[in-house]
Amino acid sequence: MQLMLAPQEQDVLSWAVESAISDLGTEIGHTDNQAMRQGLQERKGILLAILDRLRVGSG
């Protein structure tokens, strides 16, 4: 799938992904359930990969 974004849209999406990554970091730190923690860490990893791709696309 490809998604074409205007520069302003790309900036806003990057900001939203960064915010979600930050929120997940906090939630991971407060999660005692190991399975849930692992799931959150996987989601964070996916979001980090997406953010990297967004940044490459803006350069």
Beta strands, then each sheet from edge to edge (+ up, - down):
end
